[in-house]
Structure formats: structure tokens, C-alpha cells
Amino acid sequence: MTNEVAAAAEMSACVSERVASELENQLTQGQELWADLIAWLSEKGISLLMNVIAAILILIAGMVAIRLIRKAVAKALSKVNRMSKLLSDFIVSVVSKTCWTVLALVILQRLGVNVGPLVAGLGVTGFILGFAFQETLGSFAAGMMIALNQPFKVGDYVVAGGIEGEVLELNMMATVFATADNKKVVVPNKVVWGSAITNFSALGTRRVDTKISVAYGADLRKAIEVAFDTLKKLPGVLEEPKPVVAIASLDDSAVTLNLRPWATCANYWDVLTNAQESVKKAFEENGIAIPFPQIDVHMV
């Protein structure tokens, strides 16, 4: 029993000695690290502090400069004739992002970071991304062509990319339409620019084309005069160009007349829906018959 107690005491003493030795080693290392830190701060701390302060000042000055550059570029572009808002916003955005990139590189270099490999890495990354996003870049290039040629703008009613509707939004990648039945359709600019574009709003006015039929036994001259007078008085119809009423075709059961008033783009649909109704009522009031299809059968 005495031997076991002695062995335990000896083991405990050994462990205590090892712990004390390890603590002494850790303390020594800590003191060495602290001494190294103090030495590094004494040698380079002031320089690092000055670089950080300089970087902060460069950042503040750069932010102010970028804001002024954005305003100056936007103001200059606003004075350019036929400069679309899409292209103007894109140029301002590119100038702003370029300035921010240059500012970031300047700040990193001021802090002692070697920006050479970073710039080279950005070039390689750009090449890889360009190869991977060929379709996206195609839409971007088409967006540039739309911005330069301005075939339509936001608010125009167009047919483009197989979609008919009002242009809700236009950016460098896609065009957003609102169809007549109030559906939102997003079409890539590559598809829009790669197809025929019909702009119904570009010229300000539109001719309304609709038709109405009269019986063969009716007085055609009177029918044309009544239709013409009715269209002239119809709300939304323009005085110039004057409405046109003319014979379109001689059909099996009726004579078909073309009704062609002119209206502004905003009033087009109202004039279209009201023209036939108003002319029909005028025909009824003047005893002009509107026939229905019929076949005369002669029995031998």
C-alpha cells in the first residue's frame, strides 16, 4: 500500500513538472510573439497607419469625384440629339463602374497589394465568362443596336419578337411587353432585334380600317355620304387627313364599303370600336339596308 502511494505521488509530481514546463514554454512563446508584434509595429505600424488613412481619404475623394463625373456625363449626354434614355443610362453606368474599378485598384495598391496578378486574373476570367455566356452577350449586343437605332421606346405599342403589346420596360438585355389582355411578356433583345419591328405609335396618328356592308338595292352614293358625315362627327376622328369611304368589293349578297377615318394613337381603339356602331345606326335612321347572306332559289 505504501509503495502504491509513493508511486502515485511520484507520478503526480512528474505531471506537475510537465505542466509547469509546458506553461513556461507557452509563456515564453507568447512573450516572443508580443515582442515581435511590438517590433513590427514600431517599424511598420506608422507606415501602415498612414497608408490606411491615405486609403480612406482616397476613397472619400474618389466617391465625390465619381458622383461629379456621373452628373457631368449625364448632363453632356442629355444635350446629344437622338440619344435614347436606354443608351444614356448604359453609358453613365459603364463610366461609373469603370471609375469604381480604378478607384478600388488604386486603394489596394496604396495598401501594398500587388494588383498586377489581379488585373491579369480579371482578363482571363472575362474571357471565360464571355465564352460561357454567348447567348447573353448576343442579347446585350442587340440591346446596344436597339439603343442606337431607337426603333421604339417605353410606352410605344409595337409588334416585335412575335409579341404585340405596349413596351413597359427596356434594358440592355430584354424588352418587357404588356399585351392587350394584360399579360407581361419578357423577350430577350436578341429575339426582338432579330425580327421585323412594327411600331404603331412612332408617327403619332393611325388610319382606322374597318368595313360595313349595304344591300345591292341601296343608294350607294347616299350610303357613302351618310357614312362619311357620320365618321367626321365621331369623337376622336381627325379632321386631317379626312376620312375615306369607298367601295371595297362586290360580294355575293352585299356591297362592302371601306371605312377609313384617322385618329391619334391614343384614340385608335375607341374610334375603331365606335365607327361601325355609329355608321350602322346612321344607316338605320336613313333607311339604308344592311343585308345578311341569302340565296335565291328558282323552281322550274
Secondary structure by P-SEA (a helix, b strand, c coil): caaaaaaaaaaaaaaaaaaaaaaaaaaaaaaaaaaaaaaaaaacaaaaaaaaaaaaaaaaaaaaaaaaaaaaaaaaaaacccccaaaaaaaaaaaaaaaaaaaaaaaaaaacccaaaaaaaaaaaaaaaaaacaaaaaaaaaaaaaaaaccccccccccccccccccccccccbbbbbcccbbbbbbcaaaaaabbbbbcccccbbbbbbbcccccccaaaaaaaaaaaaaaacccccccccbbbbbccccccbbbbbbbbbbcccaaaaaaaaaaaaaaaaaaaaccccccbbbbbbcc
